[in-house]
Amino acid sequence: MALRTGKQYIESLRDGRVVYYAGERVEDVTTHRDLSLRAKENARQYGEGDNEDPARLALRTVVREDGERVHRWAVPPKTREDLLKFVEMEESMEGDLHGTMTAGITGLSILARKMDAKHGTAYTPRIDAYNDWFAKTDQHGSFAMTDAKGDRSKPPSGQVDPDLWLRVVERRKDGIVIRGAKTSVTSAAVANELLVLPTHAMGPADKDWAVACAVPANAKGVVMISNYAGSPWGERFRFDRPISHSTMHHDATVIFDDVFVPDERVFMCGENEFTRELLMYFTTLHRTGAIIKEPRDTRKLIGAALLMAQYNGLEGVGGIKGKITEMVQTAQLLEILRWTALNRVSFVEGVCVPDSTACNMAGLTISETRQGYLEFLCELAGGPVLTAPSGLDLANPDTAEMVKKYYVGKPGVSAEQRLALVKYIFDIAASDASGWNRALGVTAAGSPSARRVAVSRGFDTAACVKMVMDEIG
Ligand SMILES: Cc1cc2nc3c(=O)[nH]c(=O)nc-3n(C[C@H](O)[C@H](O)[C@H](O)COP(=O)(O)OP(=O)(O)OC[C@H]3O[C@@H](n4cnc5c(N)ncnc54)[C@H](O)[C@@H]3O)c2cc1C
């Protein structure tokens, strides 16, 4: 099958999937007021036919060795150049990122070879065939990893209810039956495929929970309860919420209620000793998120701060200049970490992965600085960040002239200009959508404590102690 168009992707979502949202069953996610917004964003990642700009086609797709043109997200990067292109592709697209699915499938295909060698299983042809099918039929996937977990101090086998971690409840001659829930699955309601992976490393008592497989989003027994992120304010509020007026990110709790998975879609079943390694491979490409989004977002904060200071005539104030310089230092640090991540690459079983320390340091740098910068932006914008009239009042002839008179900045800066910037700052620092983004930055793709552990791993602390011991004799 050739690459799909955006229209074909949208049509593929009308497949009888079971989705609930805000207390109601959703009949068709592609026409639903809120959920359809993300489906439309994702559709724009696809082409629309033959007249596509060749540069865009070259960025979003690759021609495989067998001559098949497939999406770049379906091919793990083999060289540093591939990795750079992969990151560039992710940066250029609105809608869902793909690093997690690529990382999941890649991790499973590396492990399949190891599991087959040890146990004489036949996972390698299965994952290779699945990967090939996924690429050729141009699927859109979500990864379903995070279990409900219950008592976090206990392993899956120690839970009062064993279903709190997704597990195998039945082994049949042609497949397995799985039961459990995966929480926080990004865009599950608009995905074609769900890639189920274990969340944690599993011990020998947890073999039934050491399961990885692929499940179609409309499989019998799959129920998705999408979170209610709130309806975006819509096009009417474009001026007041320049970033978030019509976008919607949603995540679903995906319940696997005794779902049958045929053997050809099962990629791990009971090989608990490989779960730790799977997680290690998974977190390789997945980490690119921190170096894709964050350096760019920090530069936007600096731009907004500089403009706000200028519009208000305060660009010469020492304290403001000092804070902006601090922000520039952070941006420079993030650029250096991005460069390191993409240049100090390593090759894991033939796949080119970014430097994990640099990616995690980028994530930690953001969690330590972002909040302070957003507060600074609110301070710069002053009360109007929360209290200024709406763009609709600027458009209303009854009030327009009053708003235009009183919301100007320094000479030459109109009220329209200044308020547009104030609303931009509102939407990145104070709106409902900005609060959502702030929490997202804390947990998604690993909490700060998980990042700290990852950064410390492999660092030779014994050598540090030895240096001191040597010096004090
Ligand atoms: C916006 C968003 C999108 C996401 N998208 C996806 C997705 O597409 N697919 C997916 O699978 N997941 C996704 N996640 C889930 C994300 O990976 C998890 O939130 C994260 O791994 C933490 O797991 P948790 O939410 O279950 O929190 P918990 O595991 O409950 O952790 C909560 C806190 O408790 C601490 N903690 C937990 N257990 C222990 C312990 N034994 N000892 C000490 N401290 C402990 C943690 O460090 C953390 O600080 C997403 C999350 C967000 C916020």
PDBQT file of the ligand as one rigid body, heavy atoms in Angstrom, charges set to zero:
ROOT
HETATM    1  C1  LIG A 501       0.678  14.431  29.358  1.00  0.00    +0.000 C 
HETATM    2  C2  LIG A 501       1.196  13.047  29.586  1.00  0.00    +0.000 A 
HETATM    3  C3  LIG A 501       1.268  12.166  28.519  1.00  0.00    +0.000 A 
HETATM    4  C4  LIG A 501       1.677  10.853  28.716  1.00  0.00    +0.000 A 
HETATM    5  N1  LIG A 501       1.686   9.989  27.651  1.00  0.00    +0.000 NA
HETATM    6  C5  LIG A 501       1.912   8.681  27.877  1.00  0.00    +0.000 A 
HETATM    7  C6  LIG A 501       1.762   7.736  26.812  1.00  0.00    +0.000 A 
HETATM    8  O1  LIG A 501       1.500   8.077  25.659  1.00  0.00    +0.000 OA
HETATM    9  N2  LIG A 501       1.912   6.407  27.107  1.00  0.00    +0.000 N 
HETATM   10  C7  LIG A 501       2.228   5.982  28.356  1.00  0.00    +0.000 A 
HETATM   11  O2  LIG A 501       2.369   4.772  28.550  1.00  0.00    +0.000 OA
HETATM   12  N3  LIG A 501       2.412   6.857  29.385  1.00  0.00    +0.000 NA
HETATM   13  C8  LIG A 501       2.249   8.195  29.170  1.00  0.00    +0.000 A 
HETATM   14  N4  LIG A 501       2.379   9.094  30.200  1.00  0.00    +0.000 N 
HETATM   15  C9  LIG A 501       2.656   8.583  31.536  1.00  0.00    +0.000 C 
HETATM   16  C10 LIG A 501       3.997   8.949  32.100  1.00  0.00    +0.000 C 
HETATM   17  O3  LIG A 501       5.006   8.230  31.471  1.00  0.00    +0.000 OA
HETATM   18  C11 LIG A 501       3.858   8.640  33.589  1.00  0.00    +0.000 C 
HETATM   19  O4  LIG A 501       2.999   9.640  34.113  1.00  0.00    +0.000 OA
HETATM   20  C12 LIG A 501       5.134   8.599  34.348  1.00  0.00    +0.000 C 
HETATM   21  O5  LIG A 501       5.913   7.522  33.918  1.00  0.00    +0.000 OA
HETATM   22  C13 LIG A 501       4.844   8.430  35.857  1.00  0.00    +0.000 C 
HETATM   23  O6  LIG A 501       4.000   7.329  36.098  1.00  0.00    +0.000 OA
HETATM   24  P1  LIG A 501       2.627   7.534  36.892  1.00  0.00    +0.000 P 
HETATM   25  O7  LIG A 501       1.865   8.633  36.262  1.00  0.00    +0.000 OA
HETATM   26  O8  LIG A 501       1.933   6.215  36.987  1.00  0.00    +0.000 OA
HETATM   27  O9  LIG A 501       3.036   8.038  38.297  1.00  0.00    +0.000 OA
HETATM   28  P2  LIG A 501       3.482   7.169  39.556  1.00  0.00    +0.000 P 
HETATM   29  O10 LIG A 501       4.241   5.977  39.139  1.00  0.00    +0.000 OA
HETATM   30  O11 LIG A 501       2.300   7.003  40.435  1.00  0.00    +0.000 OA
HETATM   31  O12 LIG A 501       4.492   8.160  40.216  1.00  0.00    +0.000 OA
HETATM   32  C14 LIG A 501       4.069   9.290  40.990  1.00  0.00    +0.000 C 
HETATM   33  C15 LIG A 501       5.231   9.729  41.844  1.00  0.00    +0.000 C 
HETATM   34  O13 LIG A 501       5.563   8.712  42.773  1.00  0.00    +0.000 OA
HETATM   35  C16 LIG A 501       6.921   8.318  42.638  1.00  0.00    +0.000 C 
HETATM   36  N5  LIG A 501       7.010   6.863  42.799  1.00  0.00    +0.000 N 
HETATM   37  C17 LIG A 501       6.292   5.917  42.163  1.00  0.00    +0.000 A 
HETATM   38  N6  LIG A 501       6.629   4.682  42.582  1.00  0.00    +0.000 NA
HETATM   39  C18 LIG A 501       7.592   4.845  43.504  1.00  0.00    +0.000 A 
HETATM   40  C19 LIG A 501       8.345   3.953  44.320  1.00  0.00    +0.000 A 
HETATM   41  N7  LIG A 501       8.175   2.632  44.262  1.00  0.00    +0.000 N 
HETATM   42  N8  LIG A 501       9.260   4.490  45.148  1.00  0.00    +0.000 NA
HETATM   43  C20 LIG A 501       9.440   5.827  45.239  1.00  0.00    +0.000 A 
HETATM   44  N9  LIG A 501       8.744   6.737  44.485  1.00  0.00    +0.000 NA
HETATM   45  C21 LIG A 501       7.843   6.239  43.642  1.00  0.00    +0.000 A 
HETATM   46  C22 LIG A 501       7.343   8.737  41.226  1.00  0.00    +0.000 C 
HETATM   47  O14 LIG A 501       8.733   8.998  41.118  1.00  0.00    +0.000 OA
HETATM   48  C23 LIG A 501       6.514   9.997  41.031  1.00  0.00    +0.000 C 
HETATM   49  O15 LIG A 501       7.165  11.097  41.572  1.00  0.00    +0.000 OA
HETATM   50  C24 LIG A 501       2.039  10.426  30.015  1.00  0.00    +0.000 A 
HETATM   51  C25 LIG A 501       2.015  11.331  31.082  1.00  0.00    +0.000 A 
HETATM   52  C26 LIG A 501       1.605  12.632  30.874  1.00  0.00    +0.000 A 
HETATM   53  C27 LIG A 501       1.573  13.584  32.032  1.00  0.00    +0.000 C 
ENDROOT
TORSDOF 0
